[in-house]
Amino acid sequence: MNSIYPHPISRLLLVLLLAGWASAASLPVRILSSWQEGLRHPSDLAVDARGKAWVVDGLNRRLLVLAPGKEARRITLPEFRTPLGVAIREGEVLVSDPDAGSLFLLGLDGSLKKQIPLPSVCDPVDVAFLEDLLLVSDNDNHRLLVLDREGRIHRSFGKDARDWSPPLAAAAFSDDPGRPGSLAGEFTYPGMITAYAKGMLVVDVLGGRVQDLTLLGAYKGSFGTFGTAEGELYRPKGCARLADGQVLVSDGYTGIVYAYNGFAEPVGALALDGKPWRMEGPTAIVAAEEGRCWFVDSRDSTVYLVDLPAIPDGRTP
């Protein structure tokens, strides 16, 4: 499985990666709350109808339920091995666990409602509810799977890794624009999923982009391209769609969160105290109400709730 955590890189390479961001427009944020709570490399979170954040604390094999000013609630299940992705809808919590080879369906009280076995070849990173079905990003197989609640494959999106030629290792790092995984609706290690009313955003990690798809998997567009210059993504990890259609994307290598307007144009980077906000290893981003947003910094084992600035939505000059 393609790791959700940033790999170590040299100081020189990091300087080169960040050099292209020096001129990015500054979008100042204000941190409202932050939590560590003994977290060990949290990976994902989802927000319920009451505004509480359900954080996947994978190495502690638990979920933490967070809300400002309240004590964290801990949910530990003996069935968890390495929980990784989470989604919430209508009183249900869905958690992916690649090492357990299962999805776990929980109630809001933390009780286990159902353990859903996955196909043996599946490598689940993130999950989402898709109407009455379940959507899974199958990382190593470069596809999205749509499953029923018995774990049976209903359909899939993307190009299955078993159909790739040349071999995976060569194809994944090729500069050939026609390589498998580079076309619209194809993926190279898909990661986090953000479902919204009329579609879904899927982080295409080695593709250096976030793809926007319809609920039936048809390609609508993408945010970002691979690279290290302003507006480009080296290792995108998390994404969120804001109320007016703007999109935030976190880069797990540079630590920067970049904003795109509704036309998929880069409009700036989030900033803190007058400087680009560079987290250690950001992963999940989830939009909340009132212009707020949740962020997971996996490498720093911290969760943030921040107040966002106004983000431009018109076309840039």
C-alpha positions in Angstrom: 0.0 0.0 0.0 1.2 3.5 -0.8 2.0 5.0 2.6 -0.1 7.9 3.8 2.9 9.3 5.6 5.6 11.5 4.0 8.9 9.7 3.3 12.1 11.3 4.6 13.8 13.6 2.1 17.0 15.6 2.3 17.1 19.2 3.3 18.3 20.2 -0.2 15.4 18.4 -1.9 12.9 20.0 0.5 14.2 23.5 -0.3 13.9 22.8 -4.0 10.3 21.5 -3.5 9.3 24.6 -1.6 11.0 27.1 -3.8 8.1 27.3 -6.2 5.7 28.3 -3.5 7.4 31.5 -2.5 5.1 33.7 -4.6 1.9 31.9 -3.8 -0.9 34.2 -2.6 -1.3 34.1 1.2 -4.7 33.0 2.6 -4.4 33.5 6.4 -6.1 31.0 8.7 -6.7 31.1 12.5 -6.3 28.0 14.6 -9.4 27.7 16.8 -8.5 24.4 18.6 -5.9 21.6 18.3 -5.7 18.2 19.8 -3.0 15.6 20.3 -4.7 13.4 23.0 -2.0 10.7 22.7 -2.6 10.4 19.0 -0.2 8.2 17.0 -0.2 9.1 13.3 -3.9 9.8 12.8 -4.9 9.3 9.2 -8.5 10.5 8.5 -11.6 12.1 10.1 -15.2 12.6 9.4 -17.7 15.1 10.8 -21.1 14.1 12.1 -24.4 16.0 12.1 -23.6 17.6 15.4 -20.2 18.9 14.2 -18.1 16.4 16.1 -15.0 15.1 14.4 -14.4 11.3 14.3 -10.7 10.8 14.0 -9.0 7.6 13.0 -6.1 7.0 15.4 -4.7 4.0 13.5 -1.7 3.0 15.5 -3.7 3.2 18.7 -6.4 1.1 17.0 -9.2 3.4 18.0 -11.4 6.4 17.0 -11.4 9.6 18.9 -14.6 11.8 18.8 -13.6 15.5 19.2 -15.5 18.7 19.9 -14.2 22.1 21.1 -14.4 22.5 24.8 -15.3 18.8 25.5 -13.4 15.8 26.6 -12.5 13.4 23.7 -14.5 10.2 23.5 -12.5 7.0 22.8 -13.8 4.1 20.8 -11.7 1.0 20.7 -12.8 -2.2 19.0 -11.0 -5.5 19.4 -11.6 -6.2 15.7 -9.5 -3.2 14.6 -6.0 -3.9 13.4 -5.0 -0.8 11.5 -8.1 1.5 10.9 -7.3 4.0 8.2 -10.3 5.7 6.5 -13.7 6.9 7.9 -17.0 8.2 6.6 -20.3 9.2 8.4 -23.8 9.4 7.1 -27.3 9.2 8.8 -26.2 7.7 12.1 -23.7 5.3 10.6 -19.9 5.3 10.8 -17.9 3.4 8.2 -14.2 2.6 8.8 -11.7 0.9 6.5 -9.0 -1.5 7.9 -6.7 -2.9 5.3 -4.9 -5.2 7.7 -8.2 -6.7 8.9 -9.3 -7.0 5.2 -12.6 -5.5 6.2 -14.9 -2.5 6.5 -16.5 -1.8 9.9 -20.0 -0.3 10.2 -20.5 1.3 13.6 -23.4 3.1 15.3 -22.9 6.6 16.7 -22.7 5.1 20.1 -19.5 3.3 19.0 -21.1 -0.2 18.8 -20.2 -2.6 16.1 -23.1 -3.1 13.7 -21.4 -5.1 11.1 -18.0 -6.3 9.9 -17.9 -6.3 6.0 -15.3 -8.6 4.5 -13.5 -7.1 1.5 -12.4 -8.9 -1.7 -9.0 -10.6 -1.1 -7.2 -8.3 -3.6 -8.6 -5.1 -2.2 -6.2 -2.6 -0.5 -8.6 0.0 1.1 -7.4 3.5 2.0 -10.5 5.5 2.3 -14.3 5.0 2.2 -17.5 6.9 1.4 -21.2 6.3 1.3 -22.5 6.2 -2.3 -26.3 6.2 -2.0 -27.1 2.7 -0.7 -23.7 1.3 -1.6 -20.1 1.8 -0.3 -17.2 3.4 -2.1 -13.7 2.3 -1.4 -10.4 3.6 -2.8 -8.4 0.5 -3.7 -4.9 1.9 -3.4 -2.6 -0.7 -4.8 -5.0 -1.7 -7.6 -5.4 1.9 -8.8 -9.2 1.9 -8.8 -12.3 2.7 -6.9 -14.6 -0.1 -5.9 -18.3 0.2 -5.3 -19.5 -2.6 -2.9 -22.8 -3.7 -1.4 -23.1 -4.2 2.3 -22.1 -7.8 2.0 -18.8 -6.8 0.4 -19.7 -7.9 -3.1 -18.3 -5.8 -5.9 -21.0 -3.8 -7.7 -18.8 -1.9 -10.1 -15.4 -0.3 -10.3 -13.8 2.9 -11.7 -10.3 3.3 -13.0 -7.8 0.9 -14.7 -7.2 -2.2 -12.7 -3.4 -2.7 -11.9 -3.6 -6.2 -13.2 -4.3 -4.8 -16.7 -1.3 -2.5 -16.6 1.5 -2.9 -19.1 4.4 -2.3 -18.7 4.8 -3.6 -15.2 3.5 -1.5 -12.3 6.8 -0.2 -11.0 7.8 1.1 -14.4 4.4 2.5 -15.3 3.8 4.3 -12.0 6.9 6.5 -12.3 6.9 7.0 -16.1 6.8 10.5 -17.6 4.8 9.2 -20.5 1.5 11.1 -20.5 -0.2 8.1 -22.0 0.9 5.7 -19.2 -1.7 3.7 -17.3 -3.3 5.8 -14.6 -2.6 9.2 -16.3 -5.8 9.5 -18.3 -9.1 11.1 -17.2 -10.8 8.8 -14.7 -7.7 6.6 -14.1 -5.6 6.7 -11.0 -2.1 6.0 -9.7 -2.6 5.1 -6.0 -6.0 6.7 -5.3 -6.3 7.9 -1.7 -8.7 10.1 0.2 -12.3 10.5 -1.1 -14.6 13.5 -0.5 -18.2 12.8 -1.5 -20.5 15.8 -2.1 -24.1 16.2 -3.3 -23.4 15.8 -7.1 -20.1 14.0 -7.2 -16.9 13.0 -5.5 -13.3 14.2 -5.3 -10.6 11.5 -5.3 -7.0 12.2 -4.4 -4.8 10.7 -7.2 -1.6 10.5 -5.1 1.2 9.7 -7.7 -0.9 11.4 -10.4 -0.4 14.7 -8.6 -4.0 15.8 -8.8 -7.5 15.5 -7.3 -10.1 14.2 -9.8 -13.7 15.4 -9.7 -16.1 12.6 -10.7 -19.8 12.2 -11.0 -21.5 9.7 -8.6 -21.5 7.3 -11.6 -17.7 7.7 -12.0 -17.7 9.9 -15.1 -14.8 12.4 -15.2 -15.7 16.1 -14.6 -12.3 17.7 -14.2 -9.3 17.8 -11.9 -7.5 20.1 -9.5 -3.7 20.4 -9.7 -1.0 18.8 -11.8 2.1 17.0 -10.7 5.1 19.2 -9.9 6.7 21.5 -7.3 5.9 24.9 -8.8 3.1 27.2 -7.5 -0.3 25.4 -7.9 1.3 22.0 -8.5 1.1 19.0 -6.3 4.0 16.6 -5.4 2.2 14.2 -3.2 -1.5 15.2 -2.6 -3.0 13.5 0.4 -6.3 15.2 1.5 -8.9 17.3 -0.1 -12.1 19.2 0.9 -14.8 20.9 -1.2 -16.1 24.1 0.3 -19.6 25.4 0.2 -19.0 27.6 -2.9 -17.2 25.0 -4.9 -13.6 25.9 -4.0 -11.3 23.0 -3.2 -8.5 22.6 -0.6 -5.7 20.1 -1.2 -2.9 19.1 1.3 0.5 18.1 0.0 2.1 15.4 2.2 5.6 16.3 1.2 5.7 20.1 1.2 3.2 20.3 4.1 1.3 23.1 2.4 -2.5 23.3 1.8 -3.3 24.9 -1.5 -6.7 26.4 -2.5 -8.3 26.2 -6.0 -11.3 28.2 -7.1 -14.4 26.7 -8.7 -12.7 26.8 -12.1 -9.9 24.6 -10.8 -7.4 27.4 -10.9 -4.8 27.7 -8.0 -5.5 30.9 -6.0 -3.2 30.6 -3.0 -1.8 28.7 -0.1 -3.1 28.7 3.5 -0.9 30.9 5.8 -0.3 31.2 9.5 1.3 34.2 11.2 2.2 35.7 7.9 4.0 32.7 6.5 2.9 29.6 4.5 1.3 27.1 6.9 3.5 24.0 6.5 2.4 21.1 8.5 4.7 18.1 9.1 2.6 15.6 7.1 -1.0 16.7 6.4 -3.5 14.1 5.3 -7.3 14.5 5.7 -9.2 17.8 5.3 -12.9 18.1 6.1 -15.0 21.2 5.6 -17.2 22.3 8.6 -19.9 24.9 9.0 -19.3 28.6 9.4 -16.2 28.8 7.2 -14.3 26.4 9.4 -12.2 23.3 8.4 -10.7 20.3 10.2 -7.1 19.2 9.3 -5.2 16.1 10.2 -1.4 16.4 10.5 -0.5 12.7 10.6 3.3 13.0 11.0 2.9 15.5 13.9 0.0 13.5 15.4 -2.2 16.6 15.7 -5.7 17.5 14.6 -6.7 21.2 14.0 -9.9 23.1 13.7 -9.3 26.3 11.9 -11.2 29.4 10.7 -10.7 29.8 7.0 -10.3 33.1 5.1 -12.5 34.1 2.2 -11.2 32.2 -0.8 -11.6 33.7 -4.3 -14.0 31.8 -6.5 -13.8 33.8 -9.8 -11.3 33.4 -12.6 -7.9 34.8 -11.9 -6.7 37.6 -14.2 
